[in-house]
Amino acid sequence: MTLEELSELNKLTWENLSSRKHNILKAFALSLKPSDEVMLHGYNEYVYTDKSTGRRDWASRIKFRQTGNGEIQITEYQSYLSPIAKL
C-alpha cells in the first residue's frame, strides 16, 4: 500500500464520524525478557454525524526499534477489529 493509498483510507475512516476516542484496557509484553513487541487490547467509542454512537473492540500488535540517537520508532503495526456495534 502506498502512502497516498493509506492517506485516502484514513480519510474514509472518518466518513460519517464526528469523533472517535481510543481507550486502552490492557498492554502485554510479548516476552518475559525486554522485548521490542507489545500487544494492546482496547476499544474505540464513536459519535457519528447523525449523533448516534458506537463501540468497537480491537487488539493491536506493535513492534518498535531504537534509532542511533535513542529515538523510539514504530516499525510494524497491526490492528484486529471486531464488528462495529451501534449503541
C-alpha positions in Angstrom: 0.0 0.0 0.0 1.4 3.4 -1.0 1.4 6.4 1.3 -1.3 8.0 -0.9 -3.5 4.9 -0.6 -3.0 4.8 3.2 -3.9 8.5 3.4 -7.1 8.0 1.4 -8.0 5.0 3.6 -7.5 7.2 6.7 -9.9 9.9 5.3 -12.5 7.2 4.6 -12.4 6.0 8.2 -13.7 9.5 9.2 -16.6 9.4 6.8 -19.8 9.8 8.8 -17.9 10.3 12.1 -17.9 13.3 14.3 -15.5 11.9 16.9 -13.5 8.8 17.8 -11.9 8.0 21.1 -9.3 5.2 21.6 -9.3 3.5 25.0 -6.5 1.1 26.0 -7.6 -1.6 28.6 -4.5 -3.8 28.7 -0.9 -3.8 27.4 1.1 -7.0 27.2 4.8 -7.5 26.5 5.4 -10.4 24.1 8.4 -11.7 26.1 9.4 -12.2 29.7 12.7 -10.5 28.9 13.0 -7.0 27.4 11.1 -7.0 24.2 10.5 -4.8 21.2 7.0 -6.0 20.7 3.7 -5.4 22.7 0.1 -6.3 22.3 -2.7 -3.8 23.3 -6.3 -4.5 23.9 -8.9 -1.8 23.9 -12.0 -0.2 22.3 -13.0 2.8 20.3 -16.0 4.9 21.1 -17.6 6.6 18.1 -20.0 9.5 17.6 -21.5 9.6 14.1 -22.6 12.7 12.2 -26.2 11.7 12.8 -25.5 11.8 16.6 -25.8 8.0 17.1 -22.9 6.3 18.9 -21.0 3.0 18.6 -18.2 1.0 20.1 -15.6 -1.4 18.6 -13.2 -3.6 20.4 -9.7 -4.0 19.0 -6.3 -5.6 19.6 -3.0 -4.3 18.2 0.5 -5.8 17.8 3.2 -3.1 17.7 6.9 -3.6 17.1 9.5 -0.9 18.0 13.1 -0.1 17.2 15.5 2.4 18.8 17.4 4.7 16.4 21.1 5.6 16.8 20.1 8.8 18.6 17.9 6.9 21.1 14.5 7.8 19.5 11.9 5.0 19.7 10.1 4.4 16.4 7.2 2.0 15.4 8.4 -0.4 12.7 5.3 -2.6 12.5 1.6 -2.0 13.5 -1.2 -4.5 13.0 -4.8 -3.9 14.2 -7.5 -6.5 14.6 -11.0 -5.1 14.8 -14.3 -6.6 16.0 -17.5 -5.9 14.1 -18.8 -2.5 14.9 -21.8 -2.1 17.2 -24.0 0.9 17.3 -25.3 1.8 20.7 
